[in-house]
Amino acid sequence: MARAAVPGRLGARLRWLQARLTGRRDESDTAGTLVFDVPGWPGHLPGQHVDVRLTAEDGYSTQRSYSIASAPDGERVELTVERIDDGEVSPYLVDVLKVGDVIELRGPVGGWFVWRPEEQKEPVLLVAGGSGMVPLMAMIRTRRALGNRVPFRLVYGLRSPRSQLFVPDLRTQDPG
Ligand SMILES: Cc1cc2nc3c(=O)[nH]c(=O)nc-3n(C[C@H](O)[C@H](O)[C@H](O)COP(=O)(O)OP(=O)(O)OC[C@H]3O[C@@H](n4cnc5c(N)ncnc54)[C@H](O)[C@@H]3O)c2cc1C
C-alpha cells in the first residue's frame, strides 16, 4: 500500500485550487517558467503533474496537464510551458498570463512516474526530449535541495540547442 502515501493519488483528494502567478522567466525562445503561489497546496513528489483550468469571461473553460518543474517547496509551484504556436492554452500561458493573475490548478496528479528520494537509493538514468525535461528537472532540483548523492545521469534530446530548457540550472548541477 505504499502508493497510498503519494500526494494526489486519490481523485477524491483533488480539488481545484486558486493559483496566483507571482513570477515568470524565459527558459528558451519558445518556453517560459511560471511561478505560482497556491494556497492549500498539499505538496508533491518530483515527477507529478497538475491539471490547469482556464475559464473565460463568457464561461468557456478548458484544461491541460503540465508537469511540475520545481522541487517541493511549500505552496510554491513552478510550471514550464513550451509554446505551441497554433495551440489554445500554451500561447496564453507563455505570452499573456501576467504576474498577479489567478488561474486554477488541480493536483498533484500521478503516482508512478515519481522519484522518492527517501526510498530509492539506486542510480537514476533520466531520458528526456523537449518539454519532457520538465518533470525530470523537478527530480534534479529535489536531489540538489536535499543534498542527495544518488548518482543521476541525464540524456536530453533537443530539436535545436536554442530549445534547451533550464540552461542555467543544468550548468550549475553537481554531476554527482
Ligand atoms: C501528463 C502531461 C504533462 C505535460 N507536461 C507538460 C509540460 O510540462 N510542459 C509543456 O509545455 N507541455 C506539457 N504537456 C502538454 C500540454 O498538456 C499541452 O498539450 C500543450 O501545452 C499544448 O496545449 P495547447 O492548448 O497549447 O495546444 P492544443 O490547442 O491542445 O493543440 C496542440 C496541437 O495539436 C493540434 N490539434 C489540436 N486539436 C487537434 C485536432 N482535433 N486534430 C488535429 N490536431 C489538433 C494543434 O493544432 C496543435 O498543433 C503535458 C501533457 C501531459 C499529458
The ligand as an SDF file (V2000), in Angstrom:
LIG
                    3D

 53 58  0  0  0  0  0  0  0  0999 V2000
    0.9420   14.4980  -18.1210 C   0  0  0  0  0  0  0  0  0  0  0  0
    1.2720   15.6490  -19.0660 C   0  0  0  0  0  0  0  0  0  0  0  0
    2.2550   16.5470  -18.7060 C   0  0  0  0  0  0  0  0  0  0  0  0
    2.5770   17.5930  -19.5690 C   0  0  0  0  0  0  0  0  0  0  0  0
    3.5540   18.4620  -19.1900 N   0  0  0  0  0  0  0  0  0  0  0  0
    3.8750   19.4810  -19.9910 C   0  0  0  0  0  0  0  0  0  0  0  0
    4.8910   20.4110  -19.6020 C   0  0  0  0  0  0  0  0  0  0  0  0
    5.5000   20.3140  -18.5140 O   0  0  0  0  0  0  0  0  0  0  0  0
    5.1700   21.4470  -20.4400 N   0  0  0  0  0  0  0  0  0  0  0  0
    4.5200   21.5950  -21.6580 C   0  0  0  0  0  0  0  0  0  0  0  0
    4.8210   22.5640  -22.3760 O   0  0  0  0  0  0  0  0  0  0  0  0
    3.5490   20.7290  -22.0310 N   0  0  0  0  0  0  0  0  0  0  0  0
    3.2060   19.6970  -21.2410 C   0  0  0  0  0  0  0  0  0  0  0  0
    2.1870   18.8490  -21.6100 N   0  0  0  0  0  0  0  0  0  0  0  0
    1.4170   19.1330  -22.8460 C   0  0  0  0  0  0  0  0  0  0  0  0
    0.2490   20.1090  -22.5220 C   0  0  0  0  0  0  0  0  0  0  0  0
   -0.7140   19.4320  -21.7490 O   0  0  0  0  0  0  0  0  0  0  0  0
   -0.4770   20.6280  -23.7730 C   0  0  0  0  0  0  0  0  0  0  0  0
   -0.8420   19.5170  -24.5670 O   0  0  0  0  0  0  0  0  0  0  0  0
    0.3650   21.5850  -24.6020 C   0  0  0  0  0  0  0  0  0  0  0  0
    0.6990   22.7250  -23.8250 O   0  0  0  0  0  0  0  0  0  0  0  0
   -0.4090   22.0320  -25.8580 C   0  0  0  0  0  0  0  0  0  0  0  0
   -1.6010   22.6230  -25.4460 O   0  0  0  0  0  0  0  0  0  0  0  0
   -2.2530   23.7950  -26.3230 P   0  0  0  0  0  0  0  0  0  0  0  0
   -3.5840   24.0800  -25.7470 O   0  0  0  0  0  0  0  0  0  0  0  0
   -1.3110   24.9240  -26.4910 O   0  0  0  0  0  0  0  0  0  0  0  0
   -2.3690   23.1180  -27.7220 O   0  0  0  0  0  0  0  0  0  0  0  0
   -3.7090   22.4720  -28.3430 P   0  0  0  0  0  0  0  0  0  0  0  0
   -4.7110   23.5160  -28.6520 O   0  0  0  0  0  0  0  0  0  0  0  0
   -4.1430   21.3580  -27.4560 O   0  0  0  0  0  0  0  0  0  0  0  0
   -3.1060   21.9030  -29.6930 O   0  0  0  0  0  0  0  0  0  0  0  0
   -1.8780   21.1630  -29.7000 C   0  0  0  0  0  0  0  0  0  0  0  0
   -1.5660   20.7980  -31.1360 C   0  0  0  0  0  0  0  0  0  0  0  0
   -2.4900   19.8360  -31.5590 O   0  0  0  0  0  0  0  0  0  0  0  0
   -3.1670   20.3290  -32.6810 C   0  0  0  0  0  0  0  0  0  0  0  0
   -4.5640   19.9340  -32.5080 N   0  0  0  0  0  0  0  0  0  0  0  0
   -5.3940   20.3290  -31.5430 C   0  0  0  0  0  0  0  0  0  0  0  0
   -6.6040   19.7610  -31.7060 N   0  0  0  0  0  0  0  0  0  0  0  0
   -6.4850   18.9750  -32.8220 C   0  0  0  0  0  0  0  0  0  0  0  0
   -7.3800   18.1390  -33.5040 C   0  0  0  0  0  0  0  0  0  0  0  0
   -8.6350   17.9580  -33.0890 N   0  0  0  0  0  0  0  0  0  0  0  0
   -6.9320   17.4740  -34.5910 N   0  0  0  0  0  0  0  0  0  0  0  0
   -5.6590   17.6230  -35.0070 C   0  0  0  0  0  0  0  0  0  0  0  0
   -4.7570   18.4280  -34.3920 N   0  0  0  0  0  0  0  0  0  0  0  0
   -5.1870   19.0950  -33.3230 C   0  0  0  0  0  0  0  0  0  0  0  0
   -2.9960   21.8100  -32.6730 C   0  0  0  0  0  0  0  0  0  0  0  0
   -3.0890   22.3370  -33.9810 O   0  0  0  0  0  0  0  0  0  0  0  0
   -1.6350   21.9530  -32.0910 C   0  0  0  0  0  0  0  0  0  0  0  0
   -0.6640   21.8060  -33.0840 O   0  0  0  0  0  0  0  0  0  0  0  0
    1.8760   17.7610  -20.7900 C   0  0  0  0  0  0  0  0  0  0  0  0
    0.8880   16.8470  -21.1430 C   0  0  0  0  0  0  0  0  0  0  0  0
    0.5930   15.8010  -20.2940 C   0  0  0  0  0  0  0  0  0  0  0  0
   -0.4980   14.8310  -20.7080 C   0  0  0  0  0  0  0  0  0  0  0  0
  1  2  1  0
  2  3  1  0
  2 52  2  0
  3  4  2  0
  4  5  1  0
  4 50  1  0
  5  6  2  0
  6  7  1  0
  6 13  1  0
  7  8  2  0
  7  9  1  0
  9 10  1  0
 10 11  2  0
 10 12  1  0
 12 13  2  0
 13 14  1  0
 14 15  1  0
 14 50  1  0
 15 16  1  0
 16 17  1  0
 16 18  1  0
 18 19  1  0
 18 20  1  0
 20 21  1  0
 20 22  1  0
 22 23  1  0
 23 24  1  0
 24 25  2  0
 24 26  1  0
 24 27  1  0
 27 28  1  0
 28 29  2  0
 28 30  1  0
 28 31  1  0
 31 32  1  0
 32 33  1  0
 33 34  1  0
 33 48  1  0
 34 35  1  0
 35 36  1  0
 35 46  1  0
 36 37  1  0
 36 45  1  0
 37 38  2  0
 38 39  1  0
 39 40  1  0
 39 45  2  0
 40 41  1  0
 40 42  2  0
 42 43  1  0
 43 44  2  0
 44 45  1  0
 46 47  1  0
 46 48  1  0
 48 49  1  0
 50 51  2  0
 51 52  1  0
 52 53  1  0
M  END
$$$$
